[in-house]
């Protein structure tokens, strides 16, 4: 009875406020009318919160959306991170589903930061954490909404934030996960919560899931990320949020294999810490630990070297001997004799890692290899290699 009373009270508060998700999201998206070069930057932060999920979306116009808050234990860390990003209020908070590793930290957020709108999956749970969260929402009179599939969240006119799944009628917490697709110009993010393969199949039947960045479902568990689904998403970047040495075995080896087969760049919060994707709607950068700005990368690229060169095999190794991951976007590898130039895509080279640029008839791609071309780029009788950073400065040479 207590649960029902709280939910009824919250619904009454929503009606009295006159503020529902559907009422707020009838605006026509006009981002296509804004020239790409004039667009401001948005950031999506995937927080390193251990075995849980928490994602901060900062829109081009400076609005803030928080998706989940990890565990109660991680709540203070989430609040601290938000404040370091200058977040004084949250325009929206989305609780994807009532599992403790997604909503526990929202207790601290609710107690510490002003929230304008709260979006919930509608999946009722009997846990003390869920009831405490609902009571705080009621006490603070925060407009509370359970969306419908197909609804838009009106965070920013330049963003299209579509609800692809919501599970208030589901018997399973994970199947109840709110799934969001956020699009800004040509770049999009698919945030899967803990949605499983059943939900993936349903979404495939009703929505376009192709996205630039995928936040994989259920921390990389084998209950999610089916082969059919991730092939349809075809992400350039995949983010996995999980705790180091967790007892669940996340991420699952088979899921990792599927992701590697589609040649997506994989980042795990347990391995690299906080992950920030910055985009202007056309290009994007992936930053780890949230501390390295793109403009600083060339200056901090000490330790990047051409480590090997096989002229006959047409393969050149680039190694990061430094302590910081380096974004190689717009870097160049030059075959000096023929002035042949390979331009690196938007990839991160982690500290201690080597990536190989291959060419010729045996050129490889994926799992540490970049394919330049099937043509011959290197003179077998001698050819120097030069590596240039994104400013055109020589970083390394190998005769």
Rosetta blueprint (number, residue, H / E / L):
1 X L
2 X H
3 X H
4 X H
5 X H
6 X H
7 X H
8 X H
9 X H
10 X H
11 X H
12 X H
13 X H
14 X H
15 X H
16 X H
17 X H
18 X L
19 X L
20 X L
21 X H
22 X H
23 X H
24 X H
25 X L
26 X L
27 X L
28 X L
29 X L
30 X L
31 X H
32 X H
33 X H
34 X L
35 X L
36 X H
37 X H
38 X H
39 X L
40 X L
41 X L
42 X E
43 X E
44 X E
45 X E
46 X E
47 X L
48 X L
49 X L
50 X L
51 X L
52 X L
53 X L
54 X L
55 X E
56 X E
57 X E
58 X E
59 X L
60 X L
61 X L
62 X L
63 X L
64 X E
65 X E
66 X E
67 X E
68 X L
69 X L
70 X L
71 X L
72 X L
73 X L
74 X L
75 X H
76 X H
77 X H
78 X H
79 X H
80 X H
81 X H
82 X H
83 X H
84 X H
85 X L
86 X L
87 X L
88 X L
89 X E
90 X E
91 X L
92 X E
93 X E
94 X E
95 X E
96 X L
97 X L
98 X L
99 X L
100 X H
101 X H
102 X H
103 X H
104 X L
105 X L
106 X H
107 X H
108 X H
109 X H
110 X H
111 X H
112 X H
113 X L
114 X E
115 X E
116 X L
117 X E
118 X E
119 X E
120 X E
121 X L
122 X L
123 X L
124 X L
125 X L
126 X L
127 X L
128 X H
129 X H
130 X H
131 X H
132 X H
133 X H
134 X H
135 X H
136 X H
137 X H
138 X H
139 X H
140 X L
141 X L
142 X L
143 X E
144 X E
145 X E
146 X E
147 X L
148 X L
149 X L
150 X L
151 X L
152 X E
153 X L
154 X L
155 X L
156 X L
157 X L
158 X L
159 X L
160 X E
161 X E
162 X E
163 X E
164 X E
165 X E
166 X L
167 X L
168 X L
169 X L
170 X L
171 X L
172 X L
173 X L
174 X H
175 X H
176 X H
177 X L
178 X L
179 X E
180 X E
181 X E
182 X E
183 X E
184 X E
185 X L
186 X L
187 X E
188 X E
189 X E
190 X E
191 X E
192 X L
193 X L
194 X L
195 X L
196 X L
197 X H
198 X H
199 X H
200 X H
201 X H
202 X H
203 X H
204 X H
205 X H
206 X H
207 X L
208 X L
209 X L
210 X L
211 X L
212 X L
213 X E
214 X E
215 X E
216 X L
217 X H
218 X H
219 X H
220 X H
221 X L
222 X L
223 X L
224 X L
225 X L
226 X L
227 X H
228 X H
229 X H
230 X H
231 X H
232 X H
233 X H
234 X L
235 X L
236 X L
237 X E
238 X E
239 X E
240 X E
241 X L
242 X L
243 X L
244 X L
245 X L
246 X L
247 X L
248 X L
249 X L
250 X L
251 X L
252 X L
253 X H
254 X H
255 X H
256 X H
257 X H
258 X H
259 X H
260 X H
261 X H
262 X L
263 X L
264 X L
265 X E
266 X E
267 X E
268 X E
269 X H
270 X H
271 X H
272 X H
273 X L
274 X L
275 X E
276 X E
277 X E
278 X E
279 X E
280 X L
281 X L
282 X L
283 X L
284 X E
285 X E
286 X E
287 X E
288 X E
289 X L
290 X L
291 X L
292 X L
293 X L
294 X H
295 X H
296 X H
297 X H
298 X L
299 X L
300 X L
301 X L
302 X L
303 X L
304 X E
305 X E
306 X E
307 X E
308 X E
309 X E
310 X E
311 X L
312 X L
313 X L
314 X L
315 X E
316 X E
317 X E
318 X E
319 X E
320 X E
321 X L
322 X L
323 X L
324 X L
325 X L
326 X E
327 X E
328 X L
329 X L
330 X L
331 X L
332 X E
333 X E
334 X E
335 X E
336 X L
337 X L
338 X L
339 X L
340 X E
341 X E
342 X E
343 X E
344 X L
345 X L
346 X L
347 X L
348 X E
349 X E
350 X L
351 X L
352 X L
353 X L
354 X E
355 X E
356 X E
357 X E
358 X E
359 X E
360 X L
361 X L
362 X L
363 X L
364 X L
365 X L
366 X L
367 X L
368 X L
369 X E
370 X E
371 X E
372 X E
373 X E
374 X L
375 X L
376 X L
377 X L
378 X L
379 X L
380 X L
381 X L
382 X L
383 X L
384 X L
385 X E
386 X E
387 X E
388 X E
389 X L
390 X L
391 X L
392 X L
393 X L
394 X E
395 X E
396 X E
397 X E
398 X E
399 X L
